Amino acid sequence: SITKERTEIILQGTSSPDPKDPTAVWEEFEFKCKPGDLRRRPCLISPYHYRLDWLMWFAAFQTYEQNEWIIHLAGKLLAQEEEALSLLATNPFAGRDPP
């Protein structure tokens, strides 16, 4: 069965020098098949899944201590590592300084 509500992990970054500033603009890293922008067409790749997107769904049911790979992924995104960025649909910081 599928749950009626879906909890999502959203990874965001900001270029603001002070991330606690209420005026800081946070931009979302979009995944290839994970739900996100409601204007984007749903991703259908049956019978396969994008592994990272699939893991993000299950990680939302647990704590980050149970899914340490999320911390490593966030670090790779902060470092703008191409291998990690290639797993995503969009990089809001492309051509700019990393978040």
HELIX and SHEET records of a PDB file:
HELIX    1   1 ARG A   51  ALA A   59  1                                   9    
HELIX    2   2 TYR A   64  GLN A   66  5                                   3    
HELIX    3   3 TRP A   69  LEU A   78  1                                  10    
HELIX    4   4 GLU A   82  LEU A   85  1                                   4    
SHEET    1   A 2 GLN A  12  THR A  14  0                                        
SHEET    2   A 2 TRP A  26  GLU A  28 -1                                        
SHEET    1   B 2 GLU A  30  PHE A  31  0                                        
SHEET    2   B 2 LEU A  88  THR A  90 -1                                        
END                                                                             
